[in-house]
Amino acid sequence: MYNGLERLDIDKRLLYVRNIFIFSLSFLVVGLVYFQLVKADEYVELASGNRLRMIRLLPPRGNIYDSGGVPLAVNVRIFDIKGYPMDISGEDDYSRVASLFVRHGIPMTPDSLRESVEKQYVAPYSAVSVATNLTLAQVSDLVMDSEFSRILFPSPVWRRIYPGGALMAHVIGYVGEITRDELENQRDLYYQGGDIIGKIGIEAMYEEELRGVVGDEVVEVDSRGRRLRDVNYNDPQKGNDIKLTLDLAAQREASRLMDDRRGAIVAMDVNDGAIKAFFSSPTYDPNPLTWGISSKEWSALVSDEDKPMMNRVMGGSYPPGSTFKVVTASAILMEKVADTNSTVFCPGSFQLGPQRFRCWKRTGHGTETLFGAIRDSCDVYFYQMSIKLGIDKLIKWARVLGVGEKTGIDLPGESRGNIAGREWKRSRVKESWYQGDTVNYSIGQGFLLMTPLQLARTYAAFANGGKLIVPRLNSEKKPEWAEVKISKPHMDTIRGGIRAVVDVGTGRVAGRYGVQIAGKTGTSQNPHGEDHAWFVGYAPADKPRYVAAALIEGGGSGSSVAGPLVAQMLAYLLEHEN
């Protein structure tokens, strides 16, 4: 028999044990609820991750064709070697995989492999590319190695090639592996590390249309990573094809005409802005850039003093020289500074204070009207009229004709040139604007800069009767333009003047190629050497179809050097337009 005190002690112990039991049971119940209900999805996902593998299937990019259907950018099948981060994430794994590739003649180091895997990492069961751009023969050799099948597998992929090579580099551009900065800046979360993206040119401009839609494959594997069955498959969708307005044969003709000289030729339809030729020289082959080049090769390319990667057609800004005189003439007529009968006497120079501004013809042109001043490219006429006109009105009409503004062509990286003016000079040079600056502007010198594409666009506005057209390369892009409010009589006067340039004036050499051309020569100052040579014109002169502009860096005379290039380019386009 227990006495009262002993009984009380036993009850306390039983109560203590019962409480412990109840607490433990409650803890287990709460744990079961938490893991079975609250965290169920997460642990199902983790379990699936151990047996499911996700493979991202990149689509082939859309092809790019010239106006006749000739392929300019297409895809070829090659192979990537893929693996799962969970299988190759240890230091021993990196060394083993790198050693495997080295044994088969494919250079790789554990460090480079680790960097590549970390860059592409999304999830431990999402495949990453271990090696890229392998041929069928290389893959066949690899899969025969007993080490290969344990952790790696081949995956067919698409790679870009450019049949036009250097001819089309500045138009088509190229693709390359997406960079870390591009990944961080993407807005639609489409890309992952290792993906290919358009870098410049049409490839970059129309990236969303060309890239297609990514597919995916989910497979079940066993504990050793061996494939058991397909769980899900979504086909990748090929990107949209793009057909350009540009003609590869005309591009080849432009290349022949440039003959390795530094400069640019551009030609387009004056009525709808369709680009027919767009060639910058020197150029480069985009194919190696797409497949990957060493940092040494890249440095040599970008540091080349001839700047082959510079797109001189729309990215090179130069003083337009006398080709700008049609802009000055438009301002003179529209602001009523002079009419078609007003004359200026040219003795060969113009005195402005202590400064003497010479005409290109040292003996002078004598008495000149505006028509004659355009025909003979008389500098003194424009010197004197620009003083009466003033820089503000000159810049006003320059803007109307597209000077100092991007043309809107569907390519990235276009320069707007430089129209400058009073405020620009005050902020950049810390000086006031002088009348001498205006005199220089009147003949396309000074702070004034234009691209060959801008100049072609300006002359197209005279050729088509007053439409400042937007140049375009995509044949599906609808023509766009703005009205140039220059009266028809004034425009006819200027058109007559630039036709006379080729008929009897400074551009007679351009009239020797069997085509009636209206155009203007230009020679502009070059601080680094001999003057730049310009010519811009359109044909046929009486019913214009095409406009073309040519710039030769350090070429000297626009009439003898650049004029024949434009004439031959226009003759080629008219002969082959059907």
Rosetta blueprint (number, residue, H / E / L):
1 M L
2 Y L
3 N L
4 G H
5 L H
6 E H
7 R H
8 L H
9 D H
10 I H
11 D H
12 K H
13 R H
14 L H
15 L H
16 Y H
17 V H
18 R H
19 N H
20 I H
21 F H
22 I H
23 F H
24 S H
25 L H
26 S H
27 F H
28 L H
29 V H
30 V H
31 G H
32 L H
33 V H
34 Y H
35 F H
36 Q H
37 L H
38 V H
39 K L
40 A H
41 D H
42 E H
43 Y H
44 V H
45 E H
46 L H
47 A H
48 S H
49 G H
50 N H
51 R H
52 L E
53 R E
54 M E
55 I E
56 R E
57 L E
58 L L
59 P L
60 P L
61 R L
62 G L
63 N L
64 I E
65 Y E
66 D L
67 S L
68 G L
69 G L
70 V L
71 P E
72 L E
73 A E
74 V E
75 N E
76 V E
77 R E
78 I E
79 F E
80 D E
81 I E
82 K E
83 G E
84 Y L
85 P H
86 M H
87 D H
88 I L
89 S L
90 G L
91 E H
92 D H
93 D H
94 Y H
95 S H
96 R H
97 V H
98 A H
99 S H
100 L H
101 F H
102 V H
103 R H
104 H L
105 G L
106 I L
107 P L
108 M L
109 T L
110 P H
111 D H
112 S H
113 L H
114 R H
115 E H
116 S H
117 V H
118 E H
119 K H
120 Q H
121 Y L
122 V L
123 A L
124 P L
125 Y L
126 S E
127 A L
128 V E
129 S E
130 V E
131 A E
132 T E
133 N E
134 L E
135 T L
136 L H
137 A H
138 Q H
139 V H
140 S H
141 D H
142 L H
143 V H
144 M L
145 D L
146 S L
147 E L
148 F H
149 S H
150 R H
151 I H
152 L E
153 F E
154 P E
155 S E
156 P E
157 V E
158 W E
159 R E
160 R E
161 I E
162 Y L
163 P L
164 G L
165 G H
166 A H
167 L H
168 M H
169 A H
170 H H
171 V H
172 I H
173 G L
174 Y E
175 V E
176 G E
177 E E
178 I L
179 T L
180 R H
181 D H
182 E H
183 L H
184 E H
185 N H
186 Q L
187 R L
188 D L
189 L L
190 Y L
191 Y L
192 Q L
193 G L
194 G L
195 D L
196 I E
197 I E
198 G E
199 K E
200 I E
201 G H
202 I H
203 E H
204 A H
205 M H
206 Y L
207 E H
208 E H
209 E H
210 L H
211 R L
212 G L
213 V E
214 V L
215 G E
216 D E
217 E E
218 V E
219 V E
220 E E
221 V E
222 D L
223 S L
224 R L
225 G L
226 R L
227 R E
228 L E
229 R E
230 D E
231 V E
232 N E
233 Y E
234 N E
235 D L
236 P L
237 Q E
238 K L
239 G L
240 N L
241 D L
242 I E
243 K E
244 L E
245 T L
246 L L
247 D L
248 L H
249 A H
250 A H
251 Q H
252 R H
253 E H
254 A H
255 S H
256 R H
257 L H
258 M H
259 D L
260 D L
261 R L
262 R L
263 G E
264 A E
265 I E
266 V E
267 A E
268 M E
269 D E
270 V L
271 N L
272 D L
273 G L
274 A E
275 I E
276 K E
277 A E
278 F E
279 F E
280 S E
281 S E
282 P L
283 T L
284 Y L
285 D L
286 P L
287 N H
288 P H
289 L H
290 T H
291 W H
292 G L
293 I L
294 S L
295 S H
296 K H
297 E H
298 W H
299 S H
300 A H
301 L H
302 V H
303 S L
304 D L
305 E L
306 D L
307 K L
308 P L
309 M L
310 M L
311 N L
312 R L
313 V L
314 M L
315 G L
316 G L
317 S L
318 Y E
319 P L
320 P L
321 G H
322 S H
323 T H
324 F H
325 K H
326 V H
327 V H
328 T H
329 A H
330 S H
331 A H
332 I H
333 L H
334 M H
335 E L
336 K L
337 V L
338 A L
339 D L
340 T L
341 N L
342 S L
343 T L
344 V E
345 F E
346 C E
347 P L
348 G L
349 S E
350 F E
351 Q E
352 L E
353 G L
354 P L
355 Q E
356 R E
357 F E
358 R E
359 C L
360 W L
361 K L
362 R L
363 T L
364 G L
365 H L
366 G E
367 T E
368 E E
369 T L
370 L H
371 F H
372 G H
373 A H
374 I H
375 R H
376 D H
377 S L
378 C L
379 D H
380 V H
381 Y H
382 F H
383 Y H
384 Q H
385 M H
386 S H
387 I H
388 K H
389 L H
390 G L
391 I H
392 D H
393 K H
394 L H
395 I H
396 K H
397 W H
398 A H
399 R H
400 V H
401 L L
402 G L
403 V L
404 G L
405 E L
406 K L
407 T L
408 G L
409 I L
410 D L
411 L L
412 P L
413 G L
414 E L
415 S L
416 R L
417 G L
418 N E
419 I L
420 A L
421 G L
422 R H
423 E H
424 W H
425 K H
426 R H
427 S H
428 R H
429 V L
430 K L
431 E L
432 S L
433 W L
434 Y L
435 Q H
436 G H
437 D H
438 T H
439 V H
440 N H
441 Y H
442 S H
443 I L
444 G L
445 Q L
446 G L
447 F L
448 L L
449 L E
450 M E
451 T L
452 P H
453 L H
454 Q H
455 L H
456 A H
457 R H
458 T H
459 Y H
460 A H
461 A H
462 F H
463 A H
464 N L
465 G L
466 G L
467 K E
468 L E
469 I E
470 V L
471 P L
472 R E
473 L L
474 N E
475 S L
476 E L
477 K L
478 K L
479 P L
480 E L
481 W E
482 A E
483 E E
484 V L
485 K L
486 I L
487 S L
488 K H
489 P H
490 H H
491 M H
492 D H
493 T H
494 I H
495 R H
496 G H
497 G H
498 I H
499 R H
500 A H
501 V H
502 V H
503 D H
504 V L
505 G L
506 T L
507 G L
508 R H
509 V H
510 A H
511 G H
512 R L
513 Y L
514 G L
515 V L
516 Q L
517 I L
518 A E
519 G E
520 K E
521 T E
522 G E
523 T E
524 S E
525 Q L
526 N L
527 P L
528 H L
529 G L
530 E L
531 D L
532 H E
533 A E
534 W E
535 F E
536 V E
537 G E
538 Y E
539 A E
540 P L
541 A L
542 D L
543 K L
544 P L
545 R L
546 Y E
547 V E
548 A E
549 A E
550 A E
551 L E
552 I E
553 E L
554 G L
555 G L
556 G L
557 S L
558 G H
559 S H
560 S H
561 V H
562 A H
563 G H
564 P H
565 L H
566 V H
567 A H
568 Q H
569 M H
570 L H
571 A H
572 Y H
573 L H
574 L H
575 E H
576 H L
577 E L
578 N L
